[in-house]
Amino acid sequence: MGQTAFHAPYGGTVFLGFRKTRAGTTEIVYDDGVSRRLVWRVTQALSDEGRLSEALSRAVGQPRVIPALYAELKKRAILIEAVTR
């Protein structure tokens, strides 16, 4: 399994990671360290969590993390749905 948690490299408090629920589904968690915490559920079974790990790693390094996350997930055809907003 690849790395599951990432922090913004530019010294911000942005956190992006993924976790497994008790039911075995994968969730992506975003926290800006101030006021926003968002959670998405991956809607398909992942045969390789490395793809997800790479997508999160690339997205957290961008100035606009959420749009970058959507773009990286789309490139890898990883489907998600919002759990919390």
Secondary structure, DSSP 8 states (H G I E B T S, - for coil): ----EEE-TTS---EEEEEE-TTS-EEEEEE-SSS-EEEEEE-S--S-HHHHHHHHHHHHTSSSHHHHHHHHHHHTT--EEEEE-
